Amino acid sequence: MSYYHQHLFFCVNQRDEGVSCCANLGAQALRDYAKSRIKELGLSGEGKVRINMAGCLGRCDEGPVLVVYPEETWYTYLDKEDIDEIIEQHIQQGKPVERLRI
């Protein structure tokens, strides 16, 4: 059994100026928001959910991106509302958010 039930990996990679990357699209702030929401909802800790930072996940043109494991579900997102929807629908209810999948 895994220590965590799910991992959410947020790409926060910063590329050279002018090159598309998740960091330029607010990934760090939204990753921080997701981490605080998971904690507020009591979903963090052993056997629950872990929010992780990742370097480049290789899908910069679709960014910002995050991937949920072990389901291997890839998402793009724009704002806190998208993060809330991923947390509520995918993490809490087990249903992927189809409109945000990549």
C-alpha positions in Angstrom: 0.0 0.0 0.0 1.3 3.5 -0.9 2.0 6.0 1.8 -0.3 8.5 0.0 -3.6 7.6 -1.7 -3.0 10.3 -4.4 -0.2 12.6 -5.5 -0.9 15.8 -7.4 2.2 16.9 -9.3 2.1 20.6 -10.4 4.6 21.7 -13.0 6.2 24.9 -11.8 9.1 24.9 -14.2 10.6 28.2 -15.3 12.1 28.4 -18.8 14.1 31.1 -20.4 12.3 34.4 -21.1 9.9 34.1 -24.0 9.7 30.3 -23.9 6.3 28.9 -22.9 6.3 27.4 -19.4 3.9 26.7 -16.5 5.7 29.1 -14.2 4.7 32.0 -16.5 1.1 31.0 -16.2 0.7 31.2 -12.5 1.4 27.6 -11.6 3.2 28.3 -8.3 0.4 30.4 -6.9 -2.2 27.9 -7.9 -0.1 25.0 -6.6 0.1 26.8 -3.2 -3.7 27.4 -3.3 -4.3 23.7 -4.0 -2.0 22.7 -1.1 -3.9 25.0 1.3 -7.3 23.8 0.1 -6.3 20.2 0.6 -5.1 20.9 4.1 -8.3 23.0 4.9 -10.5 20.1 3.7 -8.6 17.6 5.9 -7.4 15.7 2.9 -3.6 15.8 3.5 -1.4 13.4 5.3 -0.7 9.7 5.4 -3.1 7.6 3.4 -4.6 10.8 1.9 -3.4 13.4 -0.7 0.0 14.9 -1.3 0.6 18.1 -3.3 4.0 18.1 -5.0 6.0 20.5 -7.2 7.5 19.1 -10.4 9.9 20.3 -12.9 9.0 20.3 -16.5 6.3 17.6 -17.3 6.9 18.1 -21.0 3.5 19.5 -22.0 4.3 23.2 -21.8 2.1 24.3 -24.7 -0.9 22.9 -22.8 0.0 24.5 -19.5 -0.2 25.1 -16.8 -0.4 21.4 -16.1 -0.8 19.0 -13.3 -1.0 15.2 -13.1 -2.9 13.1 -10.6 -1.3 9.7 -9.6 -1.9 6.9 -9.4 -4.7 7.5 -11.9 -2.3 9.2 -14.4 -4.9 11.9 -15.1 -3.5 15.0 -16.8 -5.1 18.4 -16.4 -4.7 22.0 -17.4 -6.2 24.8 -15.3 -6.5 28.5 -15.3 -7.7 29.7 -11.9 -8.8 28.8 -8.4 -12.2 27.7 -9.6 -10.6 25.0 -11.8 -8.4 23.8 -8.9 -11.5 23.7 -6.7 -13.3 21.6 -9.4 -10.4 19.2 -9.6 -10.3 18.8 -5.8 -14.1 18.4 -5.4 -14.8 16.2 -8.4 -11.7 14.1 -8.9 -10.1 14.0 -5.5 -13.2 13.9 -3.3 -15.7 12.1 -5.7 -13.3 10.1 -7.8 -14.7 11.5 -11.1 -12.2 13.1 -13.5 -13.0 16.6 -14.7 -13.4 16.0 -18.4 -13.4 19.6 -19.5 -9.9 20.1 -18.0 -8.3 16.9 -19.1 -5.4 16.9 -21.6 
